[in-house]
Amino acid sequence: MLRNVGSNWVLVAATIAATYVLTPFTIKTLGEEGYGVWTIIASMTGYISLLALGVPMACVRYLAQHVTERDTRTLNAMIGSCAVLYVFMGAIALVVGAVLLQLFGLYDISGTYASEAPAAFVLMVVYVSAGFIGLLPEGILFAHHAFVPRNLVRVSGVLLRLILTIVALRMGASLVLLALVQLVCLVFEMCGSWVIIRRRYPEVRVRLRDFDFVMVRRIFSFSVYVVLLTAGARLSFETAALVIGATLGVAAIPYYVVANSLIVYLMEFILSIAAVVSPMATTLATDGRRAELREMFLKWSKVALSLTLMAGVFLLVLGPRFLGWWIDPSYEGDAGRVLQILMISALIFLPVRGVAFPILMGMGKPKLPAIASFGAGVVNLGLSLVLAGPFGLPGIALAAAIPNVLLALFVLAMACRELELSPVRYLQYVVPRAVLGALPILALLMWFKTQLQVSNISSFAVAGVAMMVLFGLTWVFYVYRDDPYVDVRTHVGRLMAWGRA
C-alpha cells in the first residue's frame, strides 16, 4: 500500500513542480485579466464533470470488489455498463456546454480575450466531454491497485502539458491554444492507460454489448451520493472564482486562485492516500477484516495529519512571502491572508478528507458524508455571496474555511462510529504526537522568517530542506517512536541499506 501511495505522491510532486513553473509564466503572458478569464472557463466547464453522476467512484468500488472475488464475467459486465454510461454522459455534456456558453457571455470580458474566449470555452467543453470515457481506464487500474503504472502515464502527461503549454504561450497569449493543449494531453493519457491494461490484464474486455441494467441500478444506488459529495467539493473549492468575477471583478480572481492552488495541491497530496485507501477499504470490508480496517484508519490518519502539519506550518509562516516572490510582491497581502485562512481550516479538514471519507465510501457508507459535503458546499456559496462585499477576498476564504471544519468534525465522528472506534482513542493516537512534533518545525521556520529574512529562491530552498530534515528526525525519534502500527525505524534502516547498495 505504501508503494502505491508513494507513486501517487510522486505524481502530485510532479504536478506541483509543473504548476510552480507554469502559474507565474501564464499570469505574466496572459495578464491578470486573461488569467482570470481562463480560470472562469475552467471553473464553469468543470461543473460539467458533475454529469459523471458519481459513476467513477462507484465503478472503482464495484470493480475492486469483483477483482477481489476473481469474477471476470461480472467484472467485464460492469466495465461495459460503465462504458455505455460514459459515452451517454459525454453526449449530454456537449448539450450542457452549449447552454453554459450563453451564461459565460454574461461576464464582462474586454480587450483581446473577448473574441477568443468563446472558442476556448467550446474546446474545454469538448475536453470535459471526452474526459468521461477517459475515466474508465483509470477506474480499471485503480480496481487492480495498479497505481504505479497509471502514475507513470500521468507523470508523462504532466511533463507533456508543461512543454506544450510553454510552447503554446510563447507562440502567443492565446486561450484557444491552452485549451488545445488540454485535449492533446487527455488523448495521450488515455492511450497510455489502455496500453497498460491490454498488456497486464488481457482478460479485461470493453464491450458496449455487455451493458446490463442490473449493473446500472447497482452503480446509481451508490453513485447518487457520490454526486452530492462531488458537488459539495466543487462548491467548496471551484466556485470562488465565479463569485469573485461577479462581485469583485475578473482581475481579482488570480489573487484568490493562486493562494487556493497551494491548498488544492496539498489536498491532492493527501488525496493520494485516499485513492489507495478507498479500494483497499472495499477489499477489507468484502473479506470481513474489520480489525485491519480500523488499523488502516488510525495509521493513515496520523500520517495524513503529520504531512498536513509539515506543509501547513510552512505555508502559514512563509506562504505569503513565497507568493510575493513567486508571482508578484502585490500577492503577499490579500493572497497571503487568503492562504493563511484556508490553511488553518485545512489542518482539520484534510486528514479527514484523505482517510475517513474514502474509508466510508469504500465500506459502502456514502449517504451521510455525501449529504453533509453538499450541505457544506451550499453554505460555502451562501457565505461567499454575503462576505465578499464587506470583507473582500479574505471574506470568501472564511466562507470556505468554516463549513469545511464543521464537515470534517461530522465525518470523523461518523467514521469512528462505523468502525466501532472511540473518538477518544482516535484523538489519543492521531493528534498529540503529530502536533507536538510540529512545534520544532514551527520554531525553525519562525527563526528563518524573522532572523534570516527569507525572500528569494535559495533561502526558501534552505528553509524547506531544513524543515524536512527536522521533520524526518521528529518522525523517527518522537512521532512514531514505539508506534503500535508503524515501525519507522525499520523502514529507515531498509532505505539506508538500499541507498548504500
ZIBELKA-V375319 format. One record per residue. PSI is psi in whole degrees, -180 to 180 (none if undefined). BURIAL is + if it has 9 or more other ideal C-beta (glycine too) atoms within 8 Angstrom, else -. D_CENTER is the distance of its C-alpha to the mean C-alpha in whole Angstrom. Layout:
psi=<PSI | PSI>
burial=<BURIAL | BURIAL>
d_center=<D_CENTER | D_CENTER>
//
This chain:
psi=<-39 | -36 | -43 | -45 | -41 | -40 | -34 | -39 | -37 | -42 | -46 | -42 | -41 | -41 | -42 | -42 | -42 | -41 | -39 | -39 | -43 | -36 | -55 | -35 | -43 | -43 | -43 | -32 | -46 | -24 | 162 | -38 | -42 | -41 | -37 | -41 | -44 | -38 | -40 | -42 | -47 | -39 | -45 | -46 | -26 | -30 | -22 | -27 | -17 | -19 | -13 | -19 | 30 | 5 | -41 | -48 | -39 | -39 | -47 | -42 | -50 | -35 | -41 | -39 | -44 | -33 | -44 | -39 | -7 | 40 | 85 | -40 | -48 | -35 | -49 | -33 | -40 | -41 | -45 | -39 | -42 | -38 | -44 | -44 | -42 | -41 | -45 | -43 | -38 | -40 | -44 | -35 | -37 | -39 | -46 | -38 | -37 | -37 | -45 | -28 | -36 | -39 | -33 | -32 | -12 | -21 | 142 | 95 | 121 | 176 | -154 | -21 | -10 | -35 | -36 | -14 | -44 | -40 | -42 | -38 | -45 | -43 | -38 | -31 | -43 | -40 | -47 | -40 | -46 | -25 | -19 | -50 | -24 | -16 | -22 | -52 | -35 | -42 | -39 | -43 | -40 | -43 | -31 | 7 | 32 | 63 | -34 | -54 | -37 | -41 | -26 | -42 | -44 | -40 | -40 | -38 | -38 | -44 | -42 | -43 | -39 | -50 | -48 | -36 | -44 | -44 | -45 | -43 | -28 | -26 | -23 | 152 | 79 | 124 | -32 | -44 | -37 | -42 | -39 | -36 | -42 | -41 | -45 | -44 | -35 | -46 | -42 | -47 | -37 | -47 | -43 | -42 | -42 | -34 | -44 | -44 | -44 | -34 | -37 | -29 | 71 | -18 | -14 | 132 | 138 | 99 | 124 | -27 | -11 | 1 | 132 | 122 | -31 | -43 | -41 | -40 | -39 | -43 | -49 | -24 | -27 | -39 | -21 | -33 | -30 | -34 | -46 | -41 | -46 | -42 | -41 | -43 | -40 | -41 | -35 | -34 | -12 | -5 | -20 | -41 | -39 | -41 | -44 | -45 | -34 | -27 | -39 | -10 | 150 | -36 | -19 | -13 | -47 | -32 | -33 | -45 | -41 | -44 | -45 | -31 | -34 | -38 | -41 | -41 | -30 | -39 | -40 | -37 | -43 | -36 | -13 | -32 | -44 | -39 | -29 | -36 | -41 | -55 | -31 | -39 | -38 | -44 | -47 | -40 | -39 | -38 | -1 | 29 | 73 | -38 | -40 | -32 | -47 | -42 | -44 | -41 | -49 | -48 | -50 | -23 | -42 | -40 | -46 | -42 | -42 | -45 | -39 | -41 | -42 | -54 | -37 | -42 | -40 | -46 | -36 | -40 | -50 | -5 | -51 | -42 | -35 | -42 | -41 | -37 | -41 | -47 | -64 | 146 | -27 | -18 | -12 | -25 | -93 | -45 | -38 | -41 | -39 | -46 | -45 | -41 | -47 | -36 | -38 | -44 | -34 | -27 | -30 | -41 | -46 | -44 | -35 | -43 | -31 | -22 | -54 | -45 | -57 | -30 | -44 | -40 | -43 | -29 | -5 | 32 | 62 | -14 | -62 | -43 | -38 | -46 | -43 | -39 | -43 | -41 | -41 | -38 | -41 | -43 | -41 | -48 | -45 | -45 | -35 | -45 | -33 | -42 | -15 | -43 | -58 | -28 | -7 | -144 | -41 | -32 | -40 | -35 | -42 | -38 | -29 | -36 | -45 | -52 | -33 | -38 | -46 | -40 | -43 | -43 | -39 | -48 | -37 | -44 | -39 | -42 | -42 | -40 | -44 | -33 | 5 | 49 | 131 | 132 | -33 | -42 | -42 | -52 | -39 | -39 | -43 | -43 | -54 | -53 | -36 | -42 | -47 | -36 | -20 | -17 | -44 | -35 | -42 | -46 | -42 | -47 | -36 | -38 | -44 | -40 | -44 | -36 | -37 | -6 | 58 | 125 | 2 | 174 | -38 | -41 | -36 | -41 | -44 | -45 | -41 | -44 | -45 | -41 | -45 | -37 | -47 | -38 | -46 | -42 | -43 | -33 | -50 | -45 | -7 | -62 | -43 | 20 | 126 | 32 | 136 | -16 | -24 | 120 | 85 | -38 | -38 | -44 | -40 | -41 | -42 | -40 | -41 | -40 | -40 | -39 | -41 | -37 | none>
burial=<- | - | - | + | + | - | + | + | + | + | + | + | + | + | + | + | - | + | + | - | + | + | + | + | + | + | + | - | + | + | + | + | + | + | + | + | + | + | + | + | + | + | + | + | + | + | + | + | + | + | + | + | + | + | + | + | + | + | + | + | + | + | + | + | + | + | + | + | - | - | - | - | - | + | + | + | + | + | + | + | + | + | + | + | + | + | + | - | + | + | + | + | + | + | - | + | + | + | - | + | + | - | - | + | - | - | + | - | + | - | - | - | + | - | - | + | + | + | + | + | + | + | + | + | + | + | + | + | + | + | + | + | + | + | + | + | + | + | + | + | + | + | + | + | + | + | + | + | + | + | + | + | + | + | + | + | + | + | + | + | + | + | - | + | + | + | - | + | + | - | - | - | - | + | + | + | + | + | + | + | + | + | + | + | + | + | + | + | + | + | - | + | + | + | - | + | + | - | - | + | - | - | - | + | - | - | - | + | - | + | + | + | - | - | + | + | - | + | + | + | - | + | + | + | + | + | + | + | + | + | + | + | + | + | + | + | + | + | + | + | + | + | + | + | + | - | - | - | - | + | - | + | + | + | + | + | + | + | + | + | + | + | + | + | + | + | + | + | + | + | + | + | + | + | + | + | + | + | + | + | + | + | + | + | + | + | - | - | - | + | - | - | + | + | + | + | + | + | + | + | + | + | + | + | + | + | + | + | + | + | + | + | + | + | + | + | + | + | + | + | + | + | + | + | + | + | + | - | - | - | + | + | - | + | + | + | + | + | + | + | + | + | + | + | + | + | + | + | + | + | + | + | + | + | + | + | + | + | + | + | + | + | + | + | + | + | - | - | + | + | + | + | + | + | + | + | + | + | + | + | + | + | + | + | + | - | + | + | - | - | + | + | + | + | + | + | + | + | + | + | + | + | + | + | + | + | + | + | + | + | + | + | + | + | + | + | - | + | + | - | + | - | + | - | - | + | + | - | - | + | + | - | + | + | + | - | + | + | - | + | + | + | - | + | + | + | + | + | + | - | - | + | - | + | - | - | - | - | + | + | - | + | + | + | - | + | + | + | - | + | + | - | - | + | + | + | - | + | + | + | - | - | + | - | - | - | - | + | - | - | - | + | - | - | - | - | - | - | - | - | ->
d_center=<19 | 19 | 19 | 16 | 14 | 15 | 15 | 11 | 11 | 14 | 11 | 9 | 12 | 14 | 11 | 12 | 15 | 15 | 14 | 16 | 19 | 18 | 17 | 21 | 23 | 21 | 22 | 26 | 26 | 25 | 26 | 24 | 26 | 25 | 21 | 21 | 22 | 20 | 17 | 19 | 19 | 15 | 15 | 18 | 17 | 14 | 15 | 17 | 14 | 15 | 18 | 17 | 18 | 16 | 18 | 15 | 14 | 18 | 19 | 17 | 19 | 22 | 22 | 21 | 24 | 26 | 26 | 26 | 30 | 30 | 31 | 31 | 33 | 30 | 27 | 29 | 29 | 26 | 25 | 27 | 27 | 23 | 24 | 26 | 24 | 22 | 25 | 26 | 22 | 22 | 26 | 25 | 22 | 25 | 27 | 24 | 24 | 27 | 27 | 24 | 26 | 29 | 27 | 25 | 29 | 29 | 27 | 30 | 29 | 32 | 33 | 32 | 29 | 31 | 32 | 29 | 26 | 27 | 28 | 24 | 23 | 25 | 23 | 20 | 21 | 22 | 19 | 17 | 20 | 20 | 17 | 17 | 20 | 17 | 15 | 18 | 19 | 15 | 16 | 19 | 18 | 16 | 19 | 21 | 19 | 19 | 16 | 18 | 19 | 16 | 15 | 18 | 18 | 14 | 15 | 18 | 17 | 15 | 18 | 20 | 18 | 19 | 22 | 23 | 21 | 24 | 26 | 26 | 26 | 29 | 31 | 30 | 28 | 27 | 24 | 25 | 25 | 21 | 21 | 23 | 21 | 18 | 20 | 22 | 18 | 18 | 21 | 21 | 18 | 19 | 23 | 22 | 20 | 23 | 25 | 24 | 24 | 28 | 29 | 27 | 28 | 31 | 31 | 28 | 29 | 28 | 31 | 31 | 34 | 32 | 31 | 32 | 32 | 31 | 28 | 27 | 28 | 26 | 23 | 23 | 25 | 21 | 19 | 20 | 19 | 15 | 16 | 17 | 13 | 11 | 14 | 14 | 10 | 11 | 14 | 12 | 10 | 12 | 15 | 16 | 17 | 19 | 21 | 22 | 23 | 25 | 27 | 26 | 27 | 24 | 25 | 24 | 20 | 19 | 20 | 17 | 15 | 15 | 15 | 12 | 10 | 11 | 9 | 6 | 6 | 8 | 5 | 3 | 7 | 8 | 6 | 8 | 11 | 10 | 10 | 13 | 14 | 14 | 17 | 19 | 19 | 21 | 23 | 24 | 25 | 27 | 29 | 29 | 28 | 27 | 28 | 26 | 23 | 24 | 24 | 21 | 19 | 21 | 21 | 17 | 17 | 19 | 17 | 14 | 16 | 18 | 15 | 14 | 17 | 18 | 15 | 16 | 20 | 19 | 18 | 20 | 23 | 23 | 19 | 22 | 24 | 22 | 21 | 24 | 25 | 22 | 22 | 26 | 28 | 27 | 23 | 24 | 26 | 24 | 20 | 21 | 22 | 19 | 17 | 19 | 19 | 15 | 15 | 18 | 16 | 13 | 15 | 16 | 13 | 10 | 13 | 13 | 10 | 10 | 13 | 15 | 13 | 13 | 16 | 18 | 16 | 18 | 21 | 21 | 21 | 19 | 21 | 21 | 17 | 17 | 20 | 19 | 15 | 17 | 20 | 17 | 16 | 20 | 21 | 18 | 20 | 23 | 23 | 21 | 25 | 27 | 26 | 25 | 29 | 30 | 27 | 26 | 22 | 22 | 23 | 20 | 18 | 20 | 20 | 16 | 16 | 19 | 18 | 15 | 17 | 20 | 17 | 16 | 20 | 20 | 18 | 19 | 23 | 22 | 21 | 24 | 26 | 25 | 25 | 28 | 27 | 29 | 26 | 29 | 28 | 24 | 25 | 28 | 26 | 22 | 23 | 26 | 26 | 23 | 24 | 27 | 26 | 24 | 27 | 28 | 25 | 25 | 29 | 29 | 26 | 29 | 31 | 30 | 29 | 33 | 35 | 33 | 32 | 29 | 29 | 28 | 26 | 28 | 28 | 25 | 25 | 27 | 26 | 22 | 24 | 27 | 24 | 22 | 26 | 27 | 24 | 25 | 28 | 27 | 25 | 28 | 31 | 30 | 26 | 27 | 30 | 32 | 29 | 30 | 27 | 26 | 28 | 27 | 30 | 31 | 27 | 28 | 32 | 31 | 28 | 31 | 34 | 32 | 32 | 35 | 36>
//
